[in-house]
Each structure stands twice: as C-alpha cells, then as structure tokens.
Amino acid sequence: MIKASILVLSLLAAGTSQAKTVTMNASSYCACYKCCGKRPGDAGYGITASGVKVRLGIVAVDKRFIKLGTKIKIHGMKGTYLAADTGSAIKGKRIDIYNPSHGSALRFGRKLVRVTILGRGKKA
C-alpha cells in the first residue's frame, strides 16, 4: 500500500515573481536493467539524458515541465537535486529520484513530496 500525502512543487512563473504550486508524484530509480533497460557495458549505461554520469542528487523529470539543468530542493530530504535525466514513465507532474541500488529505489516506493525550484542551472 502506497502512503499518500500532499506533494507541492513551487515553480517560479516565467517573467514574474509569483510562484505556482503543483501537485507531483515522486518515485525512485537506479541504473539497473529493470529501471533503465541497460546493462553495464551497454552504450549509455549510467549516463543521464543530459549526458552526465548518474549519481546521488540526480532526478529525472519531464523536461517540458522542469527544464534539464534546474536545481531543486525536495522537502524532507537532504541537500539539493539536479534535474538531469528523463524517463519514459516520467510525464507531467512526476519526478524520479536516483538511488544507488535497486533495493533502495524499491524501498523509496512512491511518495508525494514538496519540491521547490531553486533556480535554473546550466544544462547538467
């Protein structure tokens, strides 16, 4: 059973100082075949959609919704995160947080979290 709580994403509206609040669903992934469809040795294994090596602090987003290279804060989690990856199932108001192991990704499950846009970074 998936625990549901409120997920809020604060977006800075283009050209204004107003924030837009959006509900999003968070999940987690790792670099394994089950999550990404690639095995060690395959072309592109462990490389994000923006071309950087996947690591802690990377999230997958729908780049039509959150631009690649954007830095975000996920409330209740340590540090900041970089939107550097995409995924076939990550559409619209969803975010996928990288974890180093398949077990930790499964344990994360699906959660609703608050996310704040900290600023647009250079492309990851």
C-alpha positions, 0 to 999 in steps of 0.5 A, a space after each residue: 500500500 502506497 502512503 499518500 500525502 500532499 506533494 507541492 512543487 513551487 515553480 517560479 512563473 516565467 517573467 514574474 515573481 509569483 510562484 505556482 504550486 503543483 501537485 507531483 508524484 515522486 518515485 525512485 530509480 537506479 541504473 539497473 536493467 529493470 529501471 533503465 533497460 541497460 546493462 553495464 557495458 551497454 552504450 549509455 549505461 549510467 549516463 543521464 539524458 543530459 549526458 552526465 554520469 548518474 549519481 546521488 542528487 540526480 532526478 529525472 523529470 519531464 523536461 517540458 515541465 522542469 527544464 534539464 539543468 534546474 536545481 531543486 530542493 525536495 522537502 524532507 530530504 537532504 541537500 539539493 537535486 539536479 534535474 538531469 535525466 528523463 524517463 519514459 514513465 516520467 510525464 507531467 507532474 512526476 519526478 524520479 529520484 536516483 538511488 544507488 541500488 535497486 533495493 533502495 529505489 524499491 524501498 523509496 516506493 512512491 511518495 508525494 513530496 514538496 519540491 521547490 525550484 531553486 533556480 535554473 542551472 546550466 544544462 547538467 
